[in-house]
Amino acid sequence: MNSPEALVVLINLVVIGLAYFIVYPKFCGADINKIAINDLMASAVVLFITGTLYLGSNYEFTMLFFTINWFWFALISYALIELPFMFWYFKKHNVLSSLNE
């Protein structure tokens, strides 16, 4: 990887890809509670991996016009990357309409 930012984004993409294309369809379906619990675990995995790589390194990650530490970069970038996948999954599996049942 050329930069730590690119590595964290790659970790995010791998975890999100596994979550939305393998784990959620197989174990969660349209159950929003299961999705939420599994998503918390997925984001914890990202934070754990990123933490093992950058905890104590004092590297400042660049996010657009400001710098932040590894924790906030991993969390914010995960959320931003995840949003399109979440909207796609919710629409495909009718997650929001299953709340009325």
N, C-alpha and C positions, 0 to 999 in steps of 0.2 A: 504494500500500500504506500502511496505517496505521502499521505498525511494521516494523522490520527482522526481527523474529521471524517475522511473517506472510510476508514476502517470502522468507525462507529456507525456510519450510515449503512455500510455493508452488513454489519451485525444486525442492525434494525431490520433491514430488508429480509435477511434470512429468517429471523424469528417471526416476523409478520407473515412471510410466505408460508412457513410451516404451520402457523396458527390458522390462517384463513383458508388455506387449501387442503390441509390434512386434519388438524386437531378439531377445529370448530365444526366442520361438516360431519365428522365421525362421532364426536362426543357431545356436541352442544345442540346442533340443529337450530331451531328457532327459539330456544329457551334463553332469554336475556340474562337470567341469573347465572346460568352456567357460562355464558359468554363473558360476563363481567368477571367472574372468579378466574376463569382461564386467562383472561386478558391481564388481570393483575399478576398472575404467575408469569406470563410472557414478558411483561415489562420488568418484573423482578429479575428474570433471567438476563435481560439486556443490561440492567444496572449491575448485576453481579459480574458478568463478563467484562463490562467496561471498567468496573471498579477494580477488578484484578489486574487489568492492564495499566490503569492510569492513577489509581489511588496513591497519593503521596508524590506524584510526579511534578506537581506545580505547573503542568502544561496548561496554557490558557487556550481554550477552544474558541475559534472565531465563528460567530453566528451573525451573518450579515454585517451590521455596523458596530457590533460590540463583542466583547470577549467574556466568556463564562467558564466555570470549571467543568470537569468531565461529567459530574452528576446531572447538572442542568442541561448540558448539551445533549446527553443521551436521552433524558426524559422528554425534552421539548422536541427534539428531532424525531423520536419515536412517535409522539403524538401527531406531529404534522404528517409523517409518512403514513401512519395508520389510518387517518381520516378517510381517504378515498377508498381504501380496502373495506373499512367499516360500512360506509354508505353502500358500496356494491354488495357486500354480504347481506346487509339488512334488507335490501331491496330484493335480492335473489331468493332469500329464504323467508321473506315476509315476516321478519322478526317483529316489527312494530304492530302489525295487524294481529299477531298472536298474543299481544298483551290484552286485547279485549276479550279473549276467550276465558 
